[in-house]
Amino acid sequence: MTTQKHFKQRVRARMAKTGERYTTARRHVLAAQAKGESTLSETPHFPGVHPETAALRTALAHAGVTDPHTGAPFTEAMVFGIAGGIGAGVFHFYYAAEDFASFYVAGRNSWHDSDVYLHNACERFGVTPTILETGGKKKAATNLVDAVAASGCAIAWVDMGLLPYRGMAPGMEGGGYHVVTVYRVSEDEALLGDLAAEPVEIPLAALADARARIKKQKNRVMTLASTQTDFDLRAAVLAGVRACRDGLVNQRMKNFTLEAFKTWADRIHGSKGKESWEQVFPPGHRLLQGLRSVYDFIEHYHTGGGLMRPLYAAFFSEAATALGDDGFAPLAERYAELGRDWSALADAALPDDVAPLRDAKALLARKEQLYLAHGPAATAEIEGIWTQLGALEKAVSADFPLSDAESDRLREQMKGRILDIYAKECAAQEALGALLA
């Protein structure tokens, strides 16, 4: 595999020049690097921002599908946009027996179903996906070997909590829905692509466990075969935009649409119902859990920062250039602004003037940076960060750094930001419709 020479140095240089966070600077460096990628033999492994789009980009390149505008493999931003772009979703849960509250905010189209997401994306790219599934351990191993041999790489569904190089905290297995790209399978090991700059070697037994852990995924692997003869980039771009527009408003549940953001605003402050933050996330460790989740899912959980809105902005900028159509440029500006607004909300959730909350933010950012920059070499340090986060949670449970009034004021301020974002998201969604008219 090609070494990503000087990649980390370029990221750090950009951080020093712009003041951006690691994930933001990395996203820009990845985009710039993609413009110079001309042949698969030079870059068989593509680092990425988001698991599904990074894996799909690699699989498309192995299938011989290239961008007609550049003759090179598609960029991740273009793959992201054609695959359906952004989405919306908000959920929270409270587990009384464990006294644990969880919160999730989603930012990708079809975020709840990566199988459907990838199938729809393949259709727009004119490629035929082959899916192999089984509940049997031996058959799963055979399917993986056959898939890699047939296509040079395969997308595999795994539980991130059981990937040893990820350094996840104990007890997180079973819910880490994730995909990786498998490049090679030997008797004892497999070589994976998983967002970081370099491919990762993993014991084959560990990969088998990660594939089998989430039962409904049935040890799923996907390969691609190109059937396209005359790829219409404009048609694919517009189909992706249409899927995004429809997905933001037409779903079976309100929590899967832009309305989820308004519901979140209503619940985070001014409501005393059982679904309100006042009830689910009272001051103490549960409020920390909620605030941590807001920050992490917006900025670091495979989003590239800004709840994936900056990645979508990059798609529109690239589409404007590739298609020679300035009509895409205003959408790039809209979503770049929304990305900044989402990042500002994430920052506000863990204020820098409250030491324990500032420390939690720094630990979460450091954890993400370590993996993306160093991969398996950082596993031990990442595990240590999970331990520190657990200790911090215990400490704030005993002595929360904000009074009830201060906690209320923080939630009120966040509500104002969420409502502002909601209004801008709705306006942007309408602009998507105008583009398609």
Contacts in CASP RR format, 6 or more apart in sequence:
PFRMAT RR
TARGET T0000
AUTHOR 0000-0000-0000
METHOD contacts of the structure
MODEL  1
MTTQKHFKQRVRARMAKTGERYTTARRHVLAAQAKGESTLSETPHFPGVH
PETAALRTALAHAGVTDPHTGAPFTEAMVFGIAGGIGAGVFHFYYAAEDF
ASFYVAGRNSWHDSDVYLHNACERFGVTPTILETGGKKKAATNLVDAVAA
SGCAIAWVDMGLLPYRGMAPGMEGGGYHVVTVYRVSEDEALLGDLAAEPV
EIPLAALADARARIKKQKNRVMTLASTQTDFDLRAAVLAGVRACRDGLVN
QRMKNFTLEAFKTWADRIHGSKGKESWEQVFPPGHRLLQGLRSVYDFIEH
YHTGGGLMRPLYAAFFSEAATALGDDGFAPLAERYAELGRDWSALADAAL
PDDVAPLRDAKALLARKEQLYLAHGPAATAEIEGIWTQLGALEKAVSADF
PLSDAESDRLREQMKGRILDIYAKECAAQEALGALLA
1 44 0 8 1.000
1 45 0 8 1.000
1 183 0 8 1.000
1 191 0 8 1.000
1 198 0 8 1.000
1 199 0 8 1.000
2 42 0 8 1.000
2 43 0 8 1.000
2 44 0 8 1.000
2 45 0 8 1.000
3 198 0 8 1.000
4 45 0 8 1.000
4 47 0 8 1.000
4 197 0 8 1.000
4 198 0 8 1.000
7 29 0 8 1.000
7 33 0 8 1.000
7 47 0 8 1.000
7 197 0 8 1.000
8 197 0 8 1.000
8 373 0 8 1.000
10 29 0 8 1.000
10 33 0 8 1.000
11 22 0 8 1.000
11 25 0 8 1.000
11 26 0 8 1.000
11 29 0 8 1.000
11 373 0 8 1.000
12 25 0 8 1.000
14 20 0 8 1.000
14 25 0 8 1.000
14 28 0 8 1.000
14 29 0 8 1.000
15 21 0 8 1.000
15 22 0 8 1.000
15 25 0 8 1.000
18 25 0 8 1.000
19 25 0 8 1.000
20 28 0 8 1.000
21 299 0 8 1.000
21 305 0 8 1.000
21 365 0 8 1.000
22 365 0 8 1.000
22 368 0 8 1.000
22 369 0 8 1.000
22 372 0 8 1.000
22 373 0 8 1.000
23 299 0 8 1.000
23 300 0 8 1.000
23 303 0 8 1.000
23 304 0 8 1.000
23 305 0 8 1.000
23 365 0 8 1.000
23 368 0 8 1.000
23 369 0 8 1.000
23 372 0 8 1.000
24 304 0 8 1.000
24 305 0 8 1.000
24 310 0 8 1.000
24 343 0 8 1.000
26 49 0 8 1.000
26 304 0 8 1.000
26 372 0 8 1.000
27 49 0 8 1.000
27 304 0 8 1.000
27 305 0 8 1.000
27 310 0 8 1.000
27 311 0 8 1.000
27 314 0 8 1.000
30 47 0 8 1.000
30 48 0 8 1.000
30 49 0 8 1.000
30 76 0 8 1.000
31 75 0 8 1.000
31 76 0 8 1.000
31 77 0 8 1.000
31 314 0 8 1.000
34 46 0 8 1.000
34 72 0 8 1.000
34 73 0 8 1.000
34 75 0 8 1.000
34 76 0 8 1.000
34 77 0 8 1.000
35 70 0 8 1.000
35 72 0 8 1.000
35 75 0 8 1.000
36 72 0 8 1.000
37 43 0 8 1.000
37 46 0 8 1.000
37 72 0 8 1.000
37 73 0 8 1.000
38 71 0 8 1.000
38 72 0 8 1.000
39 72 0 8 1.000
40 61 0 8 1.000
40 62 0 8 1.000
40 64 0 8 1.000
40 73 0 8 1.000
43 73 0 8 1.000
44 58 0 8 1.000
44 61 0 8 1.000
44 62 0 8 1.000
44 183 0 8 1.000
45 58 0 8 1.000
45 183 0 8 1.000
45 193 0 8 1.000
45 198 0 8 1.000
45 199 0 8 1.000
46 54 0 8 1.000
46 57 0 8 1.000
46 58 0 8 1.000
46 61 0 8 1.000
46 73 0 8 1.000
46 76 0 8 1.000
47 54 0 8 1.000
47 195 0 8 1.000
47 196 0 8 1.000
47 197 0 8 1.000
47 372 0 8 1.000
48 54 0 8 1.000
48 57 0 8 1.000
48 76 0 8 1.000
48 195 0 8 1.000
49 76 0 8 1.000
49 195 0 8 1.000
49 302 0 8 1.000
49 303 0 8 1.000
49 304 0 8 1.000
49 311 0 8 1.000
50 76 0 8 1.000
50 80 0 8 1.000
50 108 0 8 1.000
50 302 0 8 1.000
50 303 0 8 1.000
50 304 0 8 1.000
50 308 0 8 1.000
50 311 0 8 1.000
51 178 0 8 1.000
51 179 0 8 1.000
51 180 0 8 1.000
51 194 0 8 1.000
51 195 0 8 1.000
51 302 0 8 1.000
52 83 0 8 1.000
52 108 0 8 1.000
52 114 0 8 1.000
52 117 0 8 1.000
52 118 0 8 1.000
52 179 0 8 1.000
53 76 0 8 1.000
53 79 0 8 1.000
53 80 0 8 1.000
53 83 0 8 1.000
54 76 0 8 1.000
54 181 0 8 1.000
54 193 0 8 1.000
54 195 0 8 1.000
55 155 0 8 1.000
55 179 0 8 1.000
55 180 0 8 1.000
55 181 0 8 1.000
55 193 0 8 1.000
56 79 0 8 1.000
56 83 0 8 1.000
56 118 0 8 1.000
56 121 0 8 1.000
56 122 0 8 1.000
56 155 0 8 1.000
57 73 0 8 1.000
57 74 0 8 1.000
57 75 0 8 1.000
57 76 0 8 1.000
57 79 0 8 1.000
58 153 0 8 1.000
58 181 0 8 1.000
58 193 0 8 1.000
59 151 0 8 1.000
59 153 0 8 1.000
59 154 0 8 1.000
59 155 0 8 1.000
59 181 0 8 1.000
59 222 0 8 1.000
59 223 0 8 1.000
59 224 0 8 1.000
60 73 0 8 1.000
60 74 0 8 1.000
60 79 0 8 1.000
60 125 0 8 1.000
60 127 0 8 1.000
60 224 0 8 1.000
61 73 0 8 1.000
61 74 0 8 1.000
62 151 0 8 1.000
62 152 0 8 1.000
62 153 0 8 1.000
62 224 0 8 1.000
63 127 0 8 1.000
63 151 0 8 1.000
63 224 0 8 1.000
63 225 0 8 1.000
63 226 0 8 1.000
64 226 0 8 1.000
65 74 0 8 1.000
65 125 0 8 1.000
65 126 0 8 1.000
65 127 0 8 1.000
65 224 0 8 1.000
65 226 0 8 1.000
65 228 0 8 1.000
65 231 0 8 1.000
66 72 0 8 1.000
66 73 0 8 1.000
66 74 0 8 1.000
67 73 0 8 1.000
67 74 0 8 1.000
67 75 0 8 1.000
67 78 0 8 1.000
67 233 0 8 1.000
67 322 0 8 1.000
68 231 0 8 1.000
68 233 0 8 1.000
69 233 0 8 1.000
69 321 0 8 1.000
69 322 0 8 1.000
69 323 0 8 1.000
70 322 0 8 1.000
74 82 0 8 1.000
75 314 0 8 1.000
75 318 0 8 1.000
76 311 0 8 1.000
77 311 0 8 1.000
77 312 0 8 1.000
77 314 0 8 1.000
77 315 0 8 1.000
77 317 0 8 1.000
77 318 0 8 1.000
78 315 0 8 1.000
78 318 0 8 1.000
78 319 0 8 1.000
78 322 0 8 1.000
79 121 0 8 1.000
80 308 0 8 1.000
80 311 0 8 1.000
80 312 0 8 1.000
80 315 0 8 1.000
81 237 0 8 1.000
81 240 0 8 1.000
81 241 0 8 1.000
81 244 0 8 1.000
81 312 0 8 1.000
81 315 0 8 1.000
82 121 0 8 1.000
82 124 0 8 1.000
82 125 0 8 1.000
82 236 0 8 1.000
82 237 0 8 1.000
82 239 0 8 1.000
82 240 0 8 1.000
83 109 0 8 1.000
83 117 0 8 1.000
83 118 0 8 1.000
83 120 0 8 1.000
83 121 0 8 1.000
83 124 0 8 1.000
83 240 0 8 1.000
84 109 0 8 1.000
84 110 0 8 1.000
84 117 0 8 1.000
84 120 0 8 1.000
84 121 0 8 1.000
84 240 0 8 1.000
84 241 0 8 1.000
84 243 0 8 1.000
84 244 0 8 1.000
85 108 0 8 1.000
85 109 0 8 1.000
85 240 0 8 1.000
85 243 0 8 1.000
85 244 0 8 1.000
85 308 0 8 1.000
85 312 0 8 1.000
85 315 0 8 1.000
86 107 0 8 1.000
86 108 0 8 1.000
86 109 0 8 1.000
86 244 0 8 1.000
86 248 0 8 1.000
86 307 0 8 1.000
86 308 0 8 1.000
86 309 0 8 1.000
86 312 0 8 1.000
86 335 0 8 1.000
87 106 0 8 1.000
87 107 0 8 1.000
87 108 0 8 1.000
87 109 0 8 1.000
87 110 0 8 1.000
87 111 0 8 1.000
87 244 0 8 1.000
87 247 0 8 1.000
87 248 0 8 1.000
87 308 0 8 1.000
88 106 0 8 1.000
88 107 0 8 1.000
88 248 0 8 1.000
88 256 0 8 1.000
88 257 0 8 1.000
88 258 0 8 1.000
88 260 0 8 1.000
88 261 0 8 1.000
88 425 0 8 1.000
89 104 0 8 1.000
89 105 0 8 1.000
89 106 0 8 1.000
89 107 0 8 1.000
89 111 0 8 1.000
89 255 0 8 1.000
89 256 0 8 1.000
89 257 0 8 1.000
89 260 0 8 1.000
89 261 0 8 1.000
90 103 0 8 1.000
90 104 0 8 1.000
90 105 0 8 1.000
90 106 0 8 1.000
90 255 0 8 1.000
90 260 0 8 1.000
90 261 0 8 1.000
90 263 0 8 1.000
90 264 0 8 1.000
91 103 0 8 1.000
91 104 0 8 1.000
91 255 0 8 1.000
92 101 0 8 1.000
92 102 0 8 1.000
92 103 0 8 1.000
92 104 0 8 1.000
92 275 0 8 1.000
92 280 0 8 1.000
92 281 0 8 1.000
92 290 0 8 1.000
93 101 0 8 1.000
93 102 0 8 1.000
94 100 0 8 1.000
94 101 0 8 1.000
94 102 0 8 1.000
94 280 0 8 1.000
94 286 0 8 1.000
95 101 0 8 1.000
95 102 0 8 1.000
99 285 0 8 1.000
99 286 0 8 1.000
100 286 0 8 1.000
100 289 0 8 1.000
101 280 0 8 1.000
101 281 0 8 1.000
101 286 0 8 1.000
101 289 0 8 1.000
101 290 0 8 1.000
102 289 0 8 1.000
102 290 0 8 1.000
102 293 0 8 1.000
103 281 0 8 1.000
103 289 0 8 1.000
103 290 0 8 1.000
103 293 0 8 1.000
103 294 0 8 1.000
103 297 0 8 1.000
104 293 0 8 1.000
104 297 0 8 1.000
105 264 0 8 1.000
105 293 0 8 1.000
105 294 0 8 1.000
105 297 0 8 1.000
105 298 0 8 1.000
105 307 0 8 1.000
106 112 0 8 1.000
106 297 0 8 1.000
107 303 0 8 1.000
107 307 0 8 1.000
107 308 0 8 1.000
108 117 0 8 1.000
108 308 0 8 1.000
109 117 0 8 1.000
109 243 0 8 1.000
109 244 0 8 1.000
109 247 0 8 1.000
110 116 0 8 1.000
110 117 0 8 1.000
110 120 0 8 1.000
110 247 0 8 1.000
111 117 0 8 1.000
112 256 0 8 1.000
114 157 0 8 1.000
114 177 0 8 1.000
114 179 0 8 1.000
115 131 0 8 1.000
115 157 0 8 1.000
115 220 0 8 1.000
118 129 0 8 1.000
118 155 0 8 1.000
118 222 0 8 1.000
119 129 0 8 1.000
120 243 0 8 1.000
122 128 0 8 1.000
122 129 0 8 1.000
122 224 0 8 1.000
124 236 0 8 1.000
124 239 0 8 1.000
124 240 0 8 1.000
125 228 0 8 1.000
125 231 0 8 1.000
125 236 0 8 1.000
126 226 0 8 1.000
126 227 0 8 1.000
126 228 0 8 1.000
126 231 0 8 1.000
127 224 0 8 1.000
127 225 0 8 1.000
127 226 0 8 1.000
127 227 0 8 1.000
127 228 0 8 1.000
128 224 0 8 1.000
128 225 0 8 1.000
128 226 0 8 1.000
128 227 0 8 1.000
129 222 0 8 1.000
129 223 0 8 1.000
129 224 0 8 1.000
130 147 0 8 1.000
130 222 0 8 1.000
130 223 0 8 1.000
130 224 0 8 1.000
130 225 0 8 1.000
131 220 0 8 1.000
131 221 0 8 1.000
131 222 0 8 1.000
132 143 0 8 1.000
132 146 0 8 1.000
132 147 0 8 1.000
132 220 0 8 1.000
132 221 0 8 1.000
132 222 0 8 1.000
133 143 0 8 1.000
133 217 0 8 1.000
133 218 0 8 1.000
133 219 0 8 1.000
133 220 0 8 1.000
134 140 0 8 1.000
134 143 0 8 1.000
134 218 0 8 1.000
134 219 0 8 1.000
135 212 0 8 1.000
135 215 0 8 1.000
135 218 0 8 1.000
135 219 0 8 1.000
136 219 0 8 1.000
137 208 0 8 1.000
137 212 0 8 1.000
139 219 0 8 1.000
140 208 0 8 1.000
140 211 0 8 1.000
140 212 0 8 1.000
140 219 0 8 1.000
141 204 0 8 1.000
141 208 0 8 1.000
143 219 0 8 1.000
143 221 0 8 1.000
144 154 0 8 1.000
144 156 0 8 1.000
144 182 0 8 1.000
144 185 0 8 1.000
144 190 0 8 1.000
144 211 0 8 1.000
144 219 0 8 1.000
144 221 0 8 1.000
145 185 0 8 1.000
147 154 0 8 1.000
147 182 0 8 1.000
147 221 0 8 1.000
147 222 0 8 1.000
147 223 0 8 1.000
148 154 0 8 1.000
148 182 0 8 1.000
148 183 0 8 1.000
148 184 0 8 1.000
148 185 0 8 1.000
150 223 0 8 1.000
151 223 0 8 1.000
151 224 0 8 1.000
151 225 0 8 1.000
152 183 0 8 1.000
153 181 0 8 1.000
153 182 0 8 1.000
153 183 0 8 1.000
153 223 0 8 1.000
154 181 0 8 1.000
154 182 0 8 1.000
154 221 0 8 1.000
154 222 0 8 1.000
154 223 0 8 1.000
155 179 0 8 1.000
155 180 0 8 1.000
155 181 0 8 1.000
155 182 0 8 1.000
155 221 0 8 1.000
155 222 0 8 1.000
155 223 0 8 1.000
156 179 0 8 1.000
156 180 0 8 1.000
156 181 0 8 1.000
156 182 0 8 1.000
156 207 0 8 1.000
156 211 0 8 1.000
156 220 0 8 1.000
156 221 0 8 1.000
156 222 0 8 1.000
157 177 0 8 1.000
157 178 0 8 1.000
157 179 0 8 1.000
157 211 0 8 1.000
157 214 0 8 1.000
157 217 0 8 1.000
157 219 0 8 1.000
157 220 0 8 1.000
157 221 0 8 1.000
158 178 0 8 1.000
158 179 0 8 1.000
158 180 0 8 1.000
158 207 0 8 1.000
158 210 0 8 1.000
158 211 0 8 1.000
158 213 0 8 1.000
159 173 0 8 1.000
159 174 0 8 1.000
159 175 0 8 1.000
159 176 0 8 1.000
159 177 0 8 1.000
159 178 0 8 1.000
159 210 0 8 1.000
159 211 0 8 1.000
159 213 0 8 1.000
159 214 0 8 1.000
160 166 0 8 1.000
160 168 0 8 1.000
160 175 0 8 1.000
160 176 0 8 1.000
160 177 0 8 1.000
160 178 0 8 1.000
160 210 0 8 1.000
161 167 0 8 1.000
161 168 0 8 1.000
161 172 0 8 1.000
161 173 0 8 1.000
161 174 0 8 1.000
161 175 0 8 1.000
161 176 0 8 1.000
161 178 0 8 1.000
161 210 0 8 1.000
161 213 0 8 1.000
162 168 0 8 1.000
162 173 0 8 1.000
162 174 0 8 1.000
162 206 0 8 1.000
162 209 0 8 1.000
162 210 0 8 1.000
162 213 0 8 1.000
163 178 0 8 1.000
163 180 0 8 1.000
163 194 0 8 1.000
163 202 0 8 1.000
163 206 0 8 1.000
163 210 0 8 1.000
164 202 0 8 1.000
164 203 0 8 1.000
164 206 0 8 1.000
164 379 0 8 1.000
165 194 0 8 1.000
165 200 0 8 1.000
165 202 0 8 1.000
165 375 0 8 1.000
165 376 0 8 1.000
165 379 0 8 1.000
166 371 0 8 1.000
166 379 0 8 1.000
166 382 0 8 1.000
167 379 0 8 1.000
167 382 0 8 1.000
167 383 0 8 1.000
167 386 0 8 1.000
168 386 0 8 1.000
169 383 0 8 1.000
169 386 0 8 1.000
169 387 0 8 1.000
169 389 0 8 1.000
173 213 0 8 1.000
174 213 0 8 1.000
174 214 0 8 1.000
175 214 0 8 1.000
176 214 0 8 1.000
177 214 0 8 1.000
177 217 0 8 1.000
180 192 0 8 1.000
180 193 0 8 1.000
180 194 0 8 1.000
181 192 0 8 1.000
181 193 0 8 1.000
181 194 0 8 1.000
182 190 0 8 1.000
182 191 0 8 1.000
182 192 0 8 1.000
182 193 0 8 1.000
182 207 0 8 1.000
182 221 0 8 1.000
183 191 0 8 1.000
183 192 0 8 1.000
183 193 0 8 1.000
183 199 0 8 1.000
184 190 0 8 1.000
184 191 0 8 1.000
185 191 0 8 1.000
185 204 0 8 1.000
186 204 0 8 1.000
187 204 0 8 1.000
188 203 0 8 1.000
188 204 0 8 1.000
189 201 0 8 1.000
189 202 0 8 1.000
189 203 0 8 1.000
189 204 0 8 1.000
190 201 0 8 1.000
190 202 0 8 1.000
190 204 0 8 1.000
190 207 0 8 1.000
191 199 0 8 1.000
191 200 0 8 1.000
191 201 0 8 1.000
191 202 0 8 1.000
192 199 0 8 1.000
192 200 0 8 1.000
192 201 0 8 1.000
192 202 0 8 1.000
192 207 0 8 1.000
193 199 0 8 1.000
193 200 0 8 1.000
194 200 0 8 1.000
195 302 0 8 1.000
195 371 0 8 1.000
195 372 0 8 1.000
196 371 0 8 1.000
196 372 0 8 1.000
196 373 0 8 1.000
196 374 0 8 1.000
196 375 0 8 1.000
197 372 0 8 1.000
197 373 0 8 1.000
197 375 0 8 1.000
198 375 0 8 1.000
200 375 0 8 1.000
200 376 0 8 1.000
201 376 0 8 1.000
211 217 0 8 1.000
211 219 0 8 1.000
211 220 0 8 1.000
212 219 0 8 1.000
233 322 0 8 1.000
233 323 0 8 1.000
234 323 0 8 1.000
237 319 0 8 1.000
237 323 0 8 1.000
238 436 0 8 1.000
241 432 0 8 1.000
241 435 0 8 1.000
241 436 0 8 1.000
242 436 0 8 1.000
244 312 0 8 1.000
244 432 0 8 1.000
245 429 0 8 1.000
245 432 0 8 1.000
245 433 0 8 1.000
245 436 0 8 1.000
247 256 0 8 1.000
247 257 0 8 1.000
248 257 0 8 1.000
248 258 0 8 1.000
248 425 0 8 1.000
248 429 0 8 1.000
248 432 0 8 1.000
249 257 0 8 1.000
249 258 0 8 1.000
249 429 0 8 1.000
250 257 0 8 1.000
251 257 0 8 1.000
254 260 0 8 1.000
254 263 0 8 1.000
255 263 0 8 1.000
258 422 0 8 1.000
258 425 0 8 1.000
258 426 0 8 1.000
258 429 0 8 1.000
261 418 0 8 1.000
261 421 0 8 1.000
261 422 0 8 1.000
261 425 0 8 1.000
262 419 0 8 1.000
262 422 0 8 1.000
264 418 0 8 1.000
265 415 0 8 1.000
265 416 0 8 1.000
265 418 0 8 1.000
265 419 0 8 1.000
265 422 0 8 1.000
267 275 0 8 1.000
267 276 0 8 1.000
267 277 0 8 1.000
268 276 0 8 1.000
268 277 0 8 1.000
268 411 0 8 1.000
268 414 0 8 1.000
268 415 0 8 1.000
268 418 0 8 1.000
269 277 0 8 1.000
269 408 0 8 1.000
269 411 0 8 1.000
269 412 0 8 1.000
269 414 0 8 1.000
269 415 0 8 1.000
270 276 0 8 1.000
270 278 0 8 1.000
270 412 0 8 1.000
270 415 0 8 1.000
271 277 0 8 1.000
271 278 0 8 1.000
272 278 0 8 1.000
272 279 0 8 1.000
273 279 0 8 1.000
274 280 0 8 1.000
277 287 0 8 1.000
277 411 0 8 1.000
278 408 0 8 1.000
278 411 0 8 1.000
280 286 0 8 1.000
281 287 0 8 1.000
281 289 0 8 1.000
281 290 0 8 1.000
281 291 0 8 1.000
283 400 0 8 1.000
283 402 0 8 1.000
283 403 0 8 1.000
283 404 0 8 1.000
283 407 0 8 1.000
284 396 0 8 1.000
284 397 0 8 1.000
284 400 0 8 1.000
285 393 0 8 1.000
285 394 0 8 1.000
285 396 0 8 1.000
285 397 0 8 1.000
287 400 0 8 1.000
287 402 0 8 1.000
287 407 0 8 1.000
288 356 0 8 1.000
288 357 0 8 1.000
288 360 0 8 1.000
288 392 0 8 1.000
288 393 0 8 1.000
288 396 0 8 1.000
288 397 0 8 1.000
288 400 0 8 1.000
289 393 0 8 1.000
291 349 0 8 1.000
291 350 0 8 1.000
291 357 0 8 1.000
291 360 0 8 1.000
292 349 0 8 1.000
292 350 0 8 1.000
292 360 0 8 1.000
292 364 0 8 1.000
292 389 0 8 1.000
294 345 0 8 1.000
294 346 0 8 1.000
294 349 0 8 1.000
294 414 0 8 1.000
295 346 0 8 1.000
295 347 0 8 1.000
295 349 0 8 1.000
295 350 0 8 1.000
295 360 0 8 1.000
295 361 0 8 1.000
295 364 0 8 1.000
296 364 0 8 1.000
297 303 0 8 1.000
297 307 0 8 1.000
298 305 0 8 1.000
298 306 0 8 1.000
298 307 0 8 1.000
298 342 0 8 1.000
298 343 0 8 1.000
298 345 0 8 1.000
298 346 0 8 1.000
299 305 0 8 1.000
299 306 0 8 1.000
299 343 0 8 1.000
299 346 0 8 1.000
299 364 0 8 1.000
299 365 0 8 1.000
299 368 0 8 1.000
300 364 0 8 1.000
300 365 0 8 1.000
300 367 0 8 1.000
300 368 0 8 1.000
303 311 0 8 1.000
304 310 0 8 1.000
304 311 0 8 1.000
305 339 0 8 1.000
305 342 0 8 1.000
305 343 0 8 1.000
305 346 0 8 1.000
306 338 0 8 1.000
306 339 0 8 1.000
306 340 0 8 1.000
306 342 0 8 1.000
306 343 0 8 1.000
306 346 0 8 1.000
307 339 0 8 1.000
307 342 0 8 1.000
309 335 0 8 1.000
309 336 0 8 1.000
309 338 0 8 1.000
309 339 0 8 1.000
309 342 0 8 1.000
310 335 0 8 1.000
310 336 0 8 1.000
310 339 0 8 1.000
312 335 0 8 1.000
313 331 0 8 1.000
313 332 0 8 1.000
313 333 0 8 1.000
313 334 0 8 1.000
313 335 0 8 1.000
313 336 0 8 1.000
313 339 0 8 1.000
314 332 0 8 1.000
315 332 0 8 1.000
316 328 0 8 1.000
316 329 0 8 1.000
316 331 0 8 1.000
316 332 0 8 1.000
316 335 0 8 1.000
317 328 0 8 1.000
317 329 0 8 1.000
317 332 0 8 1.000
319 325 0 8 1.000
319 328 0 8 1.000
320 326 0 8 1.000
320 327 0 8 1.000
320 328 0 8 1.000
320 329 0 8 1.000
320 332 0 8 1.000
327 435 0 8 1.000
328 435 0 8 1.000
330 431 0 8 1.000
331 428 0 8 1.000
331 431 0 8 1.000
331 432 0 8 1.000
331 435 0 8 1.000
334 424 0 8 1.000
334 427 0 8 1.000
334 428 0 8 1.000
334 431 0 8 1.000
335 428 0 8 1.000
337 424 0 8 1.000
338 421 0 8 1.000
338 424 0 8 1.000
338 425 0 8 1.000
338 428 0 8 1.000
341 417 0 8 1.000
341 420 0 8 1.000
341 421 0 8 1.000
341 424 0 8 1.000
342 421 0 8 1.000
344 417 0 8 1.000
345 414 0 8 1.000
345 417 0 8 1.000
345 418 0 8 1.000
345 421 0 8 1.000
347 361 0 8 1.000
348 410 0 8 1.000
348 413 0 8 1.000
348 414 0 8 1.000
348 417 0 8 1.000
349 414 0 8 1.000
350 357 0 8 1.000
350 358 0 8 1.000
350 360 0 8 1.000
350 361 0 8 1.000
351 357 0 8 1.000
351 358 0 8 1.000
351 410 0 8 1.000
352 358 0 8 1.000
352 361 0 8 1.000
354 401 0 8 1.000
354 402 0 8 1.000
355 401 0 8 1.000
356 392 0 8 1.000
356 395 0 8 1.000
356 396 0 8 1.000
356 401 0 8 1.000
357 401 0 8 1.000
359 392 0 8 1.000
360 389 0 8 1.000
360 392 0 8 1.000
363 385 0 8 1.000
363 388 0 8 1.000
363 389 0 8 1.000
363 392 0 8 1.000
364 389 0 8 1.000
366 385 0 8 1.000
367 382 0 8 1.000
367 385 0 8 1.000
367 386 0 8 1.000
370 378 0 8 1.000
370 381 0 8 1.000
370 382 0 8 1.000
370 385 0 8 1.000
371 378 0 8 1.000
371 382 0 8 1.000
400 407 0 8 1.000
402 410 0 8 1.000
END
